[in-house]
Amino acid sequence: MSAFWIVLFLFVMLAGGVPVGFALLVSGAAGLISVGGVGMLSGILSTTPLSTVSSYELISVPMFILMAEFVILSGIADSLFKAAATWVGRTPGGLGIATALSGAGFGAISGSSTAAAATLSATSIPAMIRLGYDSRVACGVVAISGTLAMLIPPSIALILFGIVADVSVGKLLIGGVIPGVLVTLTIALTVLYIAWRHPSHAPRGPAYTMAQKFASLKGVWPMLVLLGAVTGVIYTGIATPTEASAIGAVGALVITAVVGRLTWQQLMLACIRALRSTVMIFMILLGAHVFGYFFTLTGITQQLVQSVGSLNIPAWTVMAIILGIILLLGCFLDQIAILVLMVPVVLPIVTHLGYDPVWFGVVMIVVGEVGMVTPPVGLNAFVVARYAKRPLSEVFVGVWPHVVAHIVLIAILLALPQIVMWLPSRMP
C-alpha cells in the first residue's frame, strides 16, 4: 500500500510542475524512508550520485548534444529543407514530404525532438503556407516529423534506454535505423494520401532542373558524410558509441567553423546549452536510480512479473497493453521521464514474455513519438504552436492522420520484430 501512495505522490508532483528529476528524487527518498528509515536513505544517497554519472556510456550524451548544438549553429537545417524541397517539392504534397525528409535529417544530427520541432516550425511551415497548404496539414506534418529525432541515431532517448536497461547502446542505435526510415516513409505516405484526398490542402511545388537539384546538395553533403561516418563506425565496430559521439562533436565543430558560423561567443553559448541539457538528463537519471531502489526493495517488479506469468493470455496482448500505457503516459510526460519510470518496471515483464530488449527499446521510442503529438499535453504540438504562432487546435487536428498511420506501423513492428532486429543481428 505504501508503494501506491508513493507513486501517487510522484504523479501529484509531476502534475504540479515539479521538474522530473526532483520529483523522482523526493518521492523515491520518501519511499526509502518508509521502508528502511533515514539510515537506508543516507546510505543510498552517499553512493548513488557517483555511480549514476560515472558510467562510460554516459559520456556520449553530452557529446551528441554538443554535436547537435554545433550543427544547429551551422545553419544546416535550412539547407536540409531547401534541398529536400528542391528534389521532391514538385510531387503532390511535396513540401510536406520534404519536411519529413528534413526532419529525418535533422533528427540524425539533433537527438532532441523539441529542438527539431522548433527548427522545422521556423523553416517548413512558412514555406508550406506561402504555397497554399492548409495550415493544419502544415502544422501536423512538422509536429510528427520533429519526433524522428528520438528514433534516428544518434538518439539520446535510445542511449538512455540502453543505460537504464543495461542493453548494448550500439545495437539500439543501429536498431533505430530501419524503423526510422519506415517512420519517415509513413509520414511521407500519409502526406501523399492527404494530397490525394484533398489536393488543395497540399499542392505541388515549383519544378527544378537536375542541375538545380544537385546544386542544392552543396550545403548538405558535409553533414551527410559526418553522419555516415558516425553511424558507420558504430555499425562496423570500429568505435563504440561513446567514441563515435566524440567524432561527431569534433566533426560538427570543424564543419561549423569551415562555413564561417563559429565565433568564440557562439562556441561558449553552444557549450552552455549542452551543459544545461546534460545536467537536466543526469538529474533525471539520479532521481530514477533513487526511485528504482525503492521499487526494488518493495519487490513490486517481481510481483508484476509473477502476476503476468500467471495470466492465461497471449504474449502479444500483454505487449499491446504495455505499449498502450506508454502511449498514454506520452500524452502527459516527457520521453526521458517515461524511460526512467517505465523501463525498470516493464522490462523484466517484456523479457519474461520472450521479447528482445533491443526490439522493445526501439518500439518504445516509436510509441513515445505518438505520445509527443497527442492531446492533452503532446509536447511537440505545443512547441509547434508556439514557434509557428498557430492555434494549438490546428496542430492537434493536423496530426491525427499521422497518429493513425503510426499506430498501424507499431502494429507491424509488434507482429514482425525481425524488422528492428535485422541490422543489429549483423553487427560484429
C-alpha positions as CSV (number, residue, x, y, z in Angstrom):
1,M,0.0,0.0,0.0
2,S,2.9,2.4,0.7
3,A,4.1,1.9,-2.9
4,F,0.7,3.1,-4.1
5,W,0.9,6.3,-2.1
6,I,4.5,7.0,-3.1
7,V,3.6,6.6,-6.8
8,L,0.6,8.8,-6.3
9,F,2.8,11.4,-4.6
10,L,5.2,11.2,-7.6
11,F,2.4,11.9,-10.1
12,V,1.0,14.7,-8.0
13,M,4.3,16.5,-8.0
14,L,4.7,15.9,-11.8
15,A,1.2,17.4,-12.3
16,G,2.1,20.3,-10.1
17,G,5.1,21.2,-12.4
18,V,7.9,19.9,-10.2
19,P,10.9,19.0,-12.5
20,V,11.0,15.3,-13.3
21,G,14.4,14.7,-11.7
22,F,13.5,16.3,-8.4
23,A,10.0,14.7,-8.3
24,L,11.7,11.2,-8.7
25,L,14.3,12.0,-6.1
26,V,11.9,13.3,-3.5
27,S,9.3,10.6,-3.9
28,G,12.0,7.9,-4.0
29,A,13.5,9.3,-0.8
30,A,10.1,9.3,0.9
31,G,9.6,5.7,-0.2
32,L,13.0,4.6,1.1
33,I,12.4,6.3,4.5
34,S,9.1,4.5,4.8
35,V,10.8,1.2,4.0
36,G,14.1,1.4,5.9
37,G,14.3,4.7,7.7
38,V,16.7,7.7,7.3
39,G,19.7,5.4,7.7
40,M,18.8,3.5,4.5
41,L,18.2,6.7,2.6
42,S,21.5,8.2,3.8
43,G,23.5,5.1,2.7
44,I,21.9,5.1,-0.8
45,L,22.5,8.8,-1.2
46,S,26.1,8.5,-0.3
47,T,26.9,6.3,-3.2
48,T,24.2,6.7,-5.9
49,P,25.2,10.2,-7.3
50,L,28.7,9.0,-8.2
51,S,27.6,5.6,-9.5
52,T,24.9,7.2,-11.6
53,V,27.1,9.6,-13.5
54,S,30.3,7.5,-13.7
55,S,29.1,5.3,-16.5
56,Y,31.4,5.3,-19.5
57,E,28.4,5.2,-21.9
58,L,27.0,8.4,-20.4
59,I,29.9,10.4,-21.9
60,S,28.1,10.0,-25.3
61,V,25.1,12.1,-24.0
62,P,26.9,15.5,-23.7
63,M,29.0,14.8,-26.8
64,F,25.9,14.1,-29.0
65,I,24.1,17.1,-27.5
66,L,27.2,19.3,-28.3
67,M,27.2,17.9,-31.8
68,A,23.6,18.9,-32.2
69,E,24.3,22.4,-30.9
70,F,27.2,22.9,-33.4
71,V,25.0,21.6,-36.3
72,I,22.2,24.0,-35.4
73,L,24.7,26.8,-35.3
74,S,26.0,25.9,-38.8
75,G,22.5,26.5,-40.3
76,I,22.3,23.1,-41.8
77,A,18.5,22.8,-41.0
78,D,17.7,25.4,-43.7
79,S,19.9,23.7,-46.2
80,L,18.3,20.3,-45.4
81,F,14.8,21.6,-46.1
82,K,15.7,23.6,-49.2
83,A,17.5,20.5,-50.7
84,A,14.6,18.2,-49.9
85,A,12.1,20.7,-51.3
86,T,14.1,21.0,-54.5
87,W,14.2,17.2,-55.0
88,V,10.6,16.2,-54.1
89,G,8.7,19.5,-54.0
90,R,7.0,19.0,-57.4
91,T,5.1,15.9,-56.2
92,P,1.7,16.3,-54.6
93,G,2.3,17.3,-51.0
94,G,6.0,17.7,-51.9
95,L,6.8,20.3,-49.3
96,G,5.2,18.1,-46.6
97,I,7.3,15.1,-47.8
98,A,10.4,17.5,-47.8
99,T,9.5,18.3,-44.2
100,A,9.6,14.6,-43.3
101,L,12.9,14.1,-45.0
102,S,14.4,17.2,-43.4
103,G,13.0,16.0,-40.0
104,A,14.8,12.7,-40.5
105,G,18.0,14.5,-41.5
106,F,17.8,17.0,-38.6
107,G,16.9,14.1,-36.2
108,A,20.2,12.4,-37.3
109,I,22.1,15.4,-36.0
110,S,20.0,16.5,-33.1
111,G,18.6,13.7,-30.9
112,S,16.1,16.3,-29.4
113,S,12.5,16.2,-30.7
114,T,11.6,19.6,-29.3
115,A,14.6,21.2,-30.9
116,A,13.8,19.5,-34.2
117,A,10.1,20.7,-34.0
118,A,11.1,24.2,-33.2
119,T,13.6,24.4,-36.0
120,L,11.2,22.9,-38.6
121,S,8.5,25.2,-37.5
122,A,10.6,28.2,-38.4
123,T,11.6,26.8,-41.8
124,S,8.9,24.5,-43.1
125,I,5.6,25.9,-42.0
126,P,6.0,29.4,-43.5
127,A,7.1,27.8,-46.8
128,M,4.1,25.5,-46.9
129,I,1.6,28.2,-46.1
130,R,3.1,30.5,-48.7
131,L,2.5,27.8,-51.3
132,G,-1.2,27.4,-50.3
133,Y,-1.0,24.5,-47.8
134,D,-3.8,24.1,-45.3
135,S,-2.3,25.3,-42.0
136,R,-3.5,22.2,-40.2
137,V,-1.7,19.9,-42.7
138,A,1.5,22.0,-42.4
139,C,1.5,22.1,-38.6
140,G,0.7,18.4,-38.3
141,V,3.5,17.2,-40.5
142,V,6.0,19.4,-38.7
143,A,4.9,18.2,-35.3
144,I,5.2,14.5,-36.2
145,S,8.4,14.9,-38.3
146,G,10.1,16.5,-35.2
147,T,9.7,13.3,-33.3
148,L,12.0,11.5,-35.6
149,A,14.9,12.9,-33.6
150,M,14.0,10.5,-30.8
151,L,14.5,7.4,-33.0
152,I,17.1,8.0,-35.7
153,P,20.7,7.7,-34.4
154,P,22.3,9.4,-32.6
155,S,19.2,9.3,-30.4
156,I,19.6,10.5,-26.8
157,A,16.5,8.5,-25.9
158,L,17.9,5.2,-27.2
159,I,21.2,5.9,-25.4
160,L,19.4,6.5,-22.1
161,F,17.3,3.4,-22.7
162,G,20.5,1.4,-23.1
163,I,22.0,2.8,-19.9
164,V,18.8,2.3,-17.8
165,A,18.1,-1.2,-19.2
166,D,21.8,-2.3,-19.3
167,V,21.5,-3.1,-23.1
168,S,24.0,-2.5,-25.8
169,V,23.8,1.1,-26.8
170,G,25.4,0.4,-30.2
171,K,22.8,-2.2,-31.1
172,L,20.0,0.1,-30.0
173,L,21.3,2.9,-32.2
174,I,21.7,0.7,-35.2
175,G,18.3,-0.9,-34.5
176,G,16.7,2.5,-34.9
177,V,17.9,2.9,-38.5
178,I,15.3,0.8,-40.3
179,P,12.3,1.9,-38.2
180,G,13.5,5.4,-38.6
181,V,13.4,5.0,-42.4
182,L,9.9,3.3,-42.1
183,V,8.6,6.1,-39.9
184,T,9.8,8.7,-42.4
185,L,8.2,6.8,-45.2
186,T,5.0,6.5,-43.2
187,I,4.9,10.3,-42.7
188,A,5.5,10.8,-46.5
189,L,2.8,8.3,-47.5
190,T,0.3,10.0,-45.1
191,V,1.0,13.4,-46.7
192,L,0.5,11.8,-50.2
193,Y,-2.8,10.4,-49.0
194,I,-3.9,13.8,-47.8
195,A,-2.8,15.4,-51.1
196,W,-4.8,12.7,-53.0
197,R,-8.0,13.2,-50.9
198,H,-7.7,17.0,-50.7
199,P,-5.4,18.3,-53.5
200,S,-6.0,21.9,-52.4
201,H,-4.7,21.2,-48.9
202,A,-1.2,20.1,-50.1
203,P,-0.5,21.4,-53.6
204,R,2.5,20.8,-55.8
205,G,5.6,23.0,-55.5
206,P,7.6,24.6,-58.3
207,A,9.7,22.4,-60.7
208,Y,13.5,22.4,-60.7
209,T,16.1,21.3,-63.2
210,M,18.5,18.5,-62.4
211,A,21.4,20.9,-62.2
212,Q,19.5,22.9,-59.5
213,K,18.7,19.7,-57.6
214,F,22.4,18.7,-57.4
215,A,23.4,22.3,-56.6
216,S,21.0,22.2,-53.6
217,L,23.1,19.4,-52.0
218,K,26.2,21.7,-51.7
219,G,25.3,22.8,-48.2
220,V,24.2,19.3,-47.1
221,W,26.8,16.8,-48.1
222,P,29.5,17.6,-45.5
223,M,27.0,16.8,-42.7
224,L,25.8,13.7,-44.5
225,V,29.4,12.5,-44.6
226,L,29.8,13.2,-40.9
227,L,26.5,11.3,-40.1
228,G,27.5,8.4,-42.2
229,A,30.9,8.2,-40.5
230,V,29.4,8.3,-37.0
231,T,26.8,5.6,-37.7
232,G,29.3,3.6,-39.8
233,V,31.9,3.3,-37.1
234,I,29.3,2.1,-34.7
235,Y,27.8,-0.5,-37.1
236,T,31.2,-1.9,-38.1
237,G,32.5,-2.0,-34.6
238,I,35.4,0.4,-35.3
239,A,34.4,2.6,-32.5
240,T,32.0,2.5,-29.5
241,P,29.0,4.8,-29.4
242,T,30.9,6.9,-26.9
243,E,33.9,7.3,-29.2
244,A,31.6,7.9,-32.1
245,S,30.0,10.7,-30.2
246,A,33.3,12.4,-29.8
247,I,34.0,12.1,-33.5
248,G,30.6,13.6,-34.2
249,A,31.1,16.6,-31.9
250,V,34.6,17.4,-33.3
251,G,33.4,16.9,-36.8
252,A,30.4,19.2,-36.3
253,L,32.7,21.8,-34.7
254,V,35.0,21.7,-37.8
255,I,32.1,22.0,-40.2
256,T,30.6,24.9,-38.4
257,A,34.0,26.7,-38.4
258,V,34.5,26.0,-42.1
259,V,31.2,27.5,-43.1
260,G,32.1,30.6,-41.1
261,R,29.3,30.4,-38.5
262,L,31.6,29.9,-35.5
263,T,32.6,32.7,-33.1
264,W,34.0,32.5,-29.6
265,Q,30.7,33.8,-28.2
266,Q,28.7,31.2,-30.2
267,L,31.1,28.4,-29.1
268,M,30.5,29.3,-25.4
269,L,26.8,29.6,-25.8
270,A,26.7,26.1,-27.5
271,C,28.7,24.6,-24.7
272,I,26.5,26.2,-22.0
273,R,23.3,24.9,-23.7
274,A,24.8,21.5,-24.0
275,L,25.8,21.6,-20.3
276,R,22.3,22.6,-19.2
277,S,20.7,19.8,-21.2
278,T,23.2,17.3,-19.8
279,V,22.7,18.3,-16.2
280,M,19.0,18.0,-16.6
281,I,19.3,14.5,-18.0
282,F,21.8,13.4,-15.3
283,M,19.4,14.8,-12.6
284,I,16.6,12.7,-14.0
285,L,18.8,9.6,-14.0
286,L,19.8,10.3,-10.4
287,G,16.2,10.6,-9.3
288,A,15.3,7.5,-11.3
289,H,18.0,5.5,-9.5
290,V,16.8,6.5,-6.1
291,F,13.2,5.8,-7.1
292,G,14.3,2.5,-8.6
293,Y,15.9,1.4,-5.3
294,F,12.6,1.9,-3.6
295,F,10.8,-0.3,-6.2
296,T,13.4,-3.0,-5.8
297,L,13.2,-3.1,-2.0
298,T,9.4,-3.3,-2.1
299,G,9.5,-6.2,-4.6
300,I,6.9,-4.6,-6.9
301,T,8.7,-5.6,-10.1
302,Q,9.0,-9.2,-9.1
303,Q,5.3,-9.3,-8.2
304,L,4.3,-7.8,-11.5
305,V,6.4,-10.4,-13.4
306,Q,4.8,-13.3,-11.4
307,S,1.3,-11.8,-12.0
308,V,1.8,-11.5,-15.7
309,G,3.2,-15.0,-15.9
310,S,0.1,-16.4,-14.3
311,L,-2.2,-14.7,-16.8
312,N,-3.7,-17.0,-19.5
313,I,-3.5,-14.5,-22.4
314,P,-1.2,-14.3,-25.4
315,A,2.2,-12.5,-25.0
316,W,1.3,-10.0,-27.8
317,T,-1.8,-9.0,-25.9
318,V,0.3,-8.1,-22.8
319,M,2.8,-6.3,-25.0
320,A,0.0,-4.3,-26.6
321,I,-1.3,-3.3,-23.1
322,I,2.2,-2.2,-22.1
323,L,2.7,-0.1,-25.3
324,G,-0.8,1.4,-24.7
325,I,0.2,2.5,-21.2
326,I,3.4,4.1,-22.6
327,L,1.4,5.8,-25.3
328,L,-1.0,7.2,-22.6
329,L,1.9,8.4,-20.5
330,G,3.5,10.1,-23.6
331,C,0.4,12.4,-23.7
332,F,1.5,13.8,-20.3
333,L,5.2,13.2,-19.7
334,D,8.5,13.8,-21.5
335,Q,10.1,10.9,-23.2
336,I,13.1,10.7,-20.9
337,A,10.8,10.7,-17.9
338,I,8.8,7.8,-19.3
339,L,12.0,5.9,-20.0
340,V,13.3,6.2,-16.4
341,L,9.9,5.5,-14.9
342,M,8.8,2.6,-17.0
343,V,11.8,0.7,-18.2
344,P,12.8,-0.7,-14.7
345,V,9.2,-1.8,-14.2
346,V,8.2,-3.3,-17.5
347,L,11.5,-4.6,-19.0
348,P,11.5,-7.7,-16.8
349,I,8.0,-8.4,-17.9
350,V,9.0,-7.9,-21.6
351,T,12.0,-10.3,-21.4
352,H,9.8,-12.8,-19.4
353,L,7.4,-12.8,-22.4
354,G,10.3,-13.6,-24.7
355,Y,10.8,-10.3,-26.5
356,D,14.3,-8.9,-27.1
357,P,15.1,-5.8,-25.1
358,V,16.7,-4.1,-28.1
359,W,13.5,-4.5,-30.0
360,F,11.5,-3.2,-27.1
361,G,13.7,-0.2,-26.7
362,V,13.2,0.8,-30.4
363,V,9.4,0.2,-30.4
364,M,9.0,2.0,-27.1
365,I,10.6,5.1,-28.7
366,V,8.3,4.8,-31.7
367,V,5.3,4.7,-29.4
368,G,6.7,7.7,-27.5
369,E,6.8,9.6,-30.8
370,V,3.0,9.3,-31.0
371,G,2.6,10.5,-27.4
372,M,4.6,13.6,-28.2
373,V,1.9,14.9,-30.5
374,T,-1.4,13.7,-28.9
375,P,-3.5,15.8,-26.5
376,P,-3.8,16.9,-23.9
377,V,-0.1,17.6,-23.3
378,G,1.6,16.5,-26.5
379,L,4.9,18.4,-26.0
380,N,5.8,18.7,-29.7
381,A,2.3,20.1,-30.6
382,F,2.8,22.9,-28.0
383,V,6.3,23.6,-29.4
384,V,5.0,23.9,-33.0
385,A,2.0,26.0,-31.9
386,R,4.4,28.4,-30.1
387,Y,7.1,28.8,-32.7
388,A,4.7,28.8,-35.7
389,K,2.3,31.2,-33.9
390,R,-0.7,29.0,-34.9
391,P,-3.6,27.8,-32.7
392,L,-2.9,24.6,-30.8
393,S,-6.1,23.1,-32.1
394,E,-4.7,23.3,-35.7
395,V,-1.7,21.2,-34.7
396,F,-3.8,18.5,-33.0
397,V,-6.2,18.3,-35.9
398,G,-3.5,18.1,-38.4
399,V,-1.5,15.4,-36.7
400,W,-4.4,12.9,-36.3
401,P,-3.8,11.2,-39.7
402,H,-0.2,10.7,-38.8
403,V,-1.2,9.2,-35.4
404,V,-3.4,6.6,-37.1
405,A,-0.6,5.8,-39.6
406,H,1.9,5.4,-36.8
407,I,-0.3,3.1,-34.8
408,V,-0.5,0.8,-37.9
409,L,3.3,0.9,-38.2
410,I,3.6,0.0,-34.5
411,A,1.3,-3.0,-35.0
412,I,3.6,-4.1,-37.9
413,L,6.7,-3.8,-35.7
414,L,4.9,-5.8,-33.0
415,A,4.0,-8.6,-35.4
416,L,7.3,-8.6,-37.2
417,P,10.1,-7.9,-34.7
418,Q,12.8,-9.0,-37.2
419,I,12.3,-5.6,-38.9
420,V,14.0,-4.0,-36.0
421,M,16.5,-6.8,-35.2
422,W,17.8,-7.3,-38.8
423,L,20.6,-4.7,-38.7
424,P,21.7,-5.3,-35.0
425,S,21.9,-9.0,-35.6
426,R,24.5,-8.4,-38.3
427,M,26.8,-6.2,-36.2
428,P,30.2,-7.7,-35.3
